[in-house]
Amino acid sequence: MFKAAENVEAIVLTEKSDILGIIRTMRVDALSTMSCLKLLKLEYLNSEINFSGTLTKLSNELGYLSWKKYPFECLPPSFEPDKLVELILSDSNIKQLWECTKVVSIIIFFYIVFI
């Protein structure tokens, strides 16, 4: 269904993005198919975006994940954060990172912000 999304390596959607003026609902299903995604930055502080669908997985290639107002209570259980360097989920609905226990490899710099 989202075949073209497989090769996407970066998504940056910030408050200054023109597309925020027209987006009201965003389907997260496509994110689950993006196995090459290395950077995901969704920062839309003053815009109201509704999310539909299910986030069943995130790319294990992610090195940077910044999603303000993350709409889910935890990250997908299949997400292996071995390459993750920075995780920012401020103003989000997150209750815990995963529903299960995860072993994270020792990383030189790992930065988490939930404020």
MARPADO-427106 format. One record per residue: x, y, z of N, C-alpha, C in turn. Coordinates in Angstrom, 3 decimals. Layout:
N
(rec (X Y Z) (X Y Z) (X Y Z)),
...
This chain:
115
(rec (0.813 -1.200 0.000) (0.000 0.000 0.000) (0.850 1.256 0.000)),
(rec (1.958 1.290 0.772) (2.825 2.450 0.851) (4.186 2.124 0.259)),
(rec (4.225 1.505 -0.905) (5.448 1.024 -1.532) (6.504 2.111 -1.702)),
(rec (6.113 3.304 -2.101) (7.069 4.392 -2.331) (7.752 4.848 -1.055)),
(rec (7.165 4.579 0.078) (7.706 5.042 1.358) (8.895 4.219 1.833)),
(rec (9.142 3.054 1.274) (10.183 2.153 1.759) (11.579 2.761 1.752)),
(rec (11.907 3.613 0.802) (13.256 4.159 0.666) (13.463 5.522 1.326)),
(rec (12.473 6.041 2.005) (12.581 7.339 2.652) (13.548 7.246 3.827)),
(rec (14.523 8.176 3.900) (15.520 8.181 4.972) (15.299 9.284 5.993)),
(rec (14.557 10.333 5.635) (14.363 11.449 6.567) (13.003 12.107 6.347)),
(rec (12.364 12.447 7.459) (11.124 13.228 7.436) (11.278 14.327 8.466)),
(rec (11.111 15.568 8.021) (11.168 16.717 8.922) (9.913 17.539 8.677)),
(rec (9.089 17.622 9.697) (7.856 18.397 9.625) (7.838 19.295 10.849)),
(rec (8.083 20.578 10.632) (8.153 21.523 11.737) (7.053 22.569 11.594)),
(rec (6.949 23.398 12.587) (5.932 24.446 12.616) (5.994 25.339 11.378)),
(rec (7.152 25.494 10.805) (7.325 26.374 9.645) (6.995 25.694 8.320)),
(rec (6.672 24.409 8.347) (6.364 23.671 7.122) (5.036 24.144 6.542)),
(rec (5.024 24.426 5.247) (3.809 24.879 4.568) (2.690 23.846 4.633)),
(rec (3.047 22.590 4.662) (2.052 21.515 4.629) (1.171 21.493 5.880)),
(rec (1.647 22.053 6.986) (0.849 22.053 8.217) (-0.443 22.842 8.085)),
(rec (-0.494 23.762 7.141) (-1.714 24.533 6.937) (-2.840 23.716 6.340)),
(rec (-2.501 22.575 5.708) (-3.537 21.768 5.056) (-3.742 20.391 5.698)),
(rec (-2.787 19.931 6.468) (-2.907 18.613 7.103) (-3.723 18.735 8.381)),
(rec (-4.727 17.917 8.511) (-5.509 17.838 9.746) (-5.438 16.421 10.318)),
(rec (-5.286 15.440 9.419) (-5.168 14.048 9.842) (-3.985 13.418 9.114)),
(rec (-3.170 12.703 9.859) (-2.004 12.039 9.275) (-2.089 10.549 9.597)),
(rec (-1.930 9.711 8.575) (-1.937 8.260 8.777) (-0.535 7.812 9.168)),
(rec (-0.442 7.093 10.274) (0.868 6.633 10.741) (1.257 5.270 10.168)),
(rec (0.344 4.626 9.474) (0.633 3.318 8.880) (1.862 3.373 7.971)),
(rec (2.015 4.461 7.232) (3.139 4.584 6.301) (4.477 4.570 7.035)),
(rec (4.535 5.146 8.236) (5.777 5.132 9.010) (6.220 3.703 9.321)),
(rec (5.278 2.810 9.476) (5.582 1.417 9.791) (6.274 0.696 8.634)),
(rec (6.167 1.236 7.426) (6.792 0.591 6.259) (8.144 1.202 5.895)),
(rec (8.543 2.251 6.579) (9.773 2.970 6.242) (10.974 2.356 6.959)),
(rec (11.508 1.285 6.413) (12.596 0.552 7.058) (13.945 1.254 6.946)),
(rec (14.071 2.242 6.072) (15.339 2.972 5.896) (15.360 4.306 6.637)),
(rec (14.304 4.637 7.337) (14.179 5.942 7.988) (15.239 6.124 9.073)),
(rec (16.060 7.172 8.920) (17.143 7.453 9.864) (16.853 8.670 10.731)),
(rec (16.024 9.577 10.229) (15.701 10.802 10.945) (14.205 11.062 10.850)),
(rec (13.572 11.226 11.998) (12.154 11.564 12.040) (11.981 12.707 13.016)),
(rec (11.541 13.842 12.498) (11.352 15.030 13.318) (9.967 15.600 13.022)),
(rec (9.066 15.460 13.984) (7.715 15.986 13.864) (7.507 16.958 15.013)),
(rec (7.547 18.247 14.693) (7.416 19.287 15.713) (6.388 20.302 15.248)),
(rec (5.208 20.201 15.773) (4.096 21.045 15.356) (3.374 21.546 16.596)),
(rec (3.989 22.424 17.317) (3.490 22.856 18.623) (2.116 23.511 18.589)),
(rec (1.885 24.361 17.635) (0.635 25.119 17.630) (-0.409 24.564 16.678)),
(rec (-0.078 23.568 15.917) (-1.020 22.970 14.981) (-1.631 21.721 15.598)),
(rec (-2.887 21.514 15.322) (-3.561 20.311 15.812) (-3.622 19.299 14.680)),
(rec (-2.944 18.185 14.870) (-2.951 17.114 13.887) (-3.476 15.857 14.572)),
(rec (-4.443 15.227 13.938) (-4.967 13.960 14.431) (-4.259 12.834 13.700)),
(rec (-3.982 11.765 14.413) (-3.321 10.628 13.803) (-4.300 9.479 13.691)),
(rec (-4.281 8.832 12.533) (-5.142 7.675 12.333) (-4.264 6.484 11.966)),
(rec (-4.824 5.313 12.117) (-4.073 4.106 11.811) (-3.292 3.630 13.023)),
(rec (-2.425 2.663 12.803) (-1.660 2.048 13.877) (-0.181 2.121 13.570)),
(rec (0.598 2.545 14.533) (2.049 2.569 14.399) (2.563 1.223 14.907)),
(rec (2.727 0.269 13.991) (3.121 -1.079 14.391) (4.624 -1.234 14.535)),
(rec (5.385 -0.390 13.844) (6.838 -0.443 13.985) (7.475 0.857 13.533)),
(rec (8.695 1.059 13.993) (9.528 2.178 13.555) (10.804 1.587 12.979)),
(rec (11.441 2.313 12.107) (12.679 1.842 11.493) (13.764 1.626 12.543)),
(rec (14.421 0.499 12.484) (15.543 0.219 13.379) (16.785 1.002 12.973)),
(rec (16.709 1.728 11.867) (17.803 2.586 11.405) (17.749 3.975 12.034)),
(rec (16.675 4.276 12.766) (16.517 5.617 13.338) (17.674 5.972 14.262)),
(rec (18.297 7.117 13.976) (19.343 7.656 14.830) (18.833 8.866 15.598)),
(rec (17.813 9.512 15.045) (17.258 10.719 15.646) (15.739 10.636 15.555)),
(rec (15.082 10.706 16.694) (13.626 10.685 16.740) (13.151 11.814 17.642)),
(rec (12.528 12.803 17.033) (11.958 13.919 17.777) (10.508 14.051 17.337)),
(rec (9.596 13.754 18.254) (8.169 13.770 17.922) (7.439 14.443 19.068)),
(rec (7.278 15.746 18.948) (6.539 16.479 19.971) (5.070 16.114 19.849)),
(rec (4.426 15.974 20.991) (3.026 15.543 21.054) (2.854 14.124 20.495)),
(rec (3.834 13.260 20.741) (3.731 11.853 20.330) (2.403 11.311 20.852)),
(rec (1.530 10.809 19.963) (0.159 10.493 20.367) (-0.048 9.136 21.046)),
(rec (0.988 8.313 21.132) (0.831 6.965 21.664) (1.433 6.850 23.060)),
(rec (1.061 5.799 23.783) (1.524 5.620 25.156) (2.880 4.929 25.251)),
(rec (3.318 4.274 24.188) (4.639 3.650 24.176) (5.122 3.526 22.737)),
(rec (6.395 3.218 22.585) (6.962 2.983 21.256) (6.581 1.577 20.811)),
(rec (6.568 1.321 19.502) (6.222 -0.021 19.026) (7.185 -1.073 19.594)),
(rec (6.684 -2.226 20.007) (7.526 -3.246 20.631) (8.608 -3.804 19.705)),
(rec (8.410 -3.726 18.410) (9.406 -4.261 17.471) (10.568 -3.296 17.230)),
(rec (10.457 -2.065 17.726) (11.509 -1.065 17.507) (12.756 -1.416 18.315)),
(rec (13.872 -1.601 17.624) (15.168 -1.880 18.251) (16.017 -0.613 18.132)),
(rec (16.244 0.099 19.230) (16.882 1.423 19.189) (18.417 1.390 19.172)),
(rec (19.022 0.384 18.578) (20.473 0.226 18.615) (21.229 1.395 17.978)),
(rec (20.622 2.083 17.024) (21.290 3.198 16.346) (20.782 4.556 16.825)),
(rec (19.858 4.540 17.769) (19.254 5.776 18.256) (20.235 6.559 19.118)),
(rec (20.428 7.823 18.770) (21.324 8.707 19.509) (20.531 9.734 20.295)),
(rec (19.424 10.193 19.722) (18.623 11.208 20.405) (17.149 10.859 20.286)),
(rec (16.461 10.933 21.427) (15.036 10.653 21.494) (14.363 11.795 22.243)),
(rec (13.484 12.514 21.553) (12.767 13.635 22.161) (11.272 13.396 21.939)),
(rec (10.547 13.205 23.031) (9.112 12.978 22.971) (8.404 13.935 23.925)),
(rec (8.731 15.202 23.820) (8.154 16.184 24.736) (6.686 16.447 24.418)),
(rec (5.944 16.817 25.459) (4.506 17.094 25.346) (3.735 15.921 24.733)),
(rec (4.162 14.706 25.043) (3.567 13.539 24.416) (2.668 12.772 25.372)),
(rec (2.031 11.732 24.850) (1.185 10.845 25.647) (1.957 9.639 26.167)),
(rec (3.259 9.626 26.007) (4.060 8.452 26.363) (3.971 8.166 27.860)),
(rec (3.746 6.911 28.197) (3.689 6.458 29.585) (4.951 5.667 29.924)),
(rec (5.416 4.873 28.954) (6.647 4.102 29.087) (7.187 3.882 27.689)),
(rec (8.493 3.641 27.588) (9.084 3.498 26.260) (8.549 2.282 25.519)),
(rec (8.504 1.130 26.197) (7.985 -0.088 25.586) (7.066 -0.791 26.555)),
(rec (6.223 -1.652 26.022) (5.358 -2.463 26.867) (6.139 -3.602 27.516)),
(rec (7.286 -3.910 26.979) (8.101 -5.010 27.492) (9.495 -4.480 27.852)),
(rec (10.350 -5.359 28.359) (11.719 -4.981 28.704) (12.578 -4.995 27.448)),
(rec (13.419 -3.978 27.273) (14.342 -3.894 26.137) (15.750 -3.756 26.665)),
(rec (16.673 -4.418 26.014) (18.087 -4.254 26.318) (18.649 -3.324 25.258)),
(rec (19.178 -2.194 25.706) (19.729 -1.206 24.787) (21.246 -1.289 24.856)),
(rec (21.892 -1.381 23.690) (23.346 -1.423 23.646) (23.924 -0.150 24.225)),
(rec (25.128 -0.241 24.749) (25.803 0.953 25.275) (26.098 1.879 24.107)),
(rec (25.651 3.112 24.252) (25.829 4.113 23.211) (26.646 5.246 23.797)),
(rec (27.535 5.815 22.994) (28.391 6.905 23.467) (27.559 8.063 23.989)),
(rec (26.528 8.439 23.266) (25.686 9.559 23.685) (24.241 9.199 23.414)),
(rec (23.466 9.126 24.459) (22.048 8.819 24.318) (21.278 9.867 25.105)),
(rec (20.438 10.590 24.455) (19.773 11.744 25.036) (18.273 11.551 24.942)),
(rec (17.589 11.581 26.071) (16.145 11.413 26.082) (15.506 12.624 26.753)),
(rec (14.496 13.170 26.103) (13.757 14.285 26.677) (12.280 13.944 26.633)),
(rec (11.594 14.035 27.767) (10.159 13.776 27.827) (9.379 14.986 28.325)),
(rec (10.043 16.022 28.687) (9.394 17.184 29.292) (8.302 17.750 28.412)),
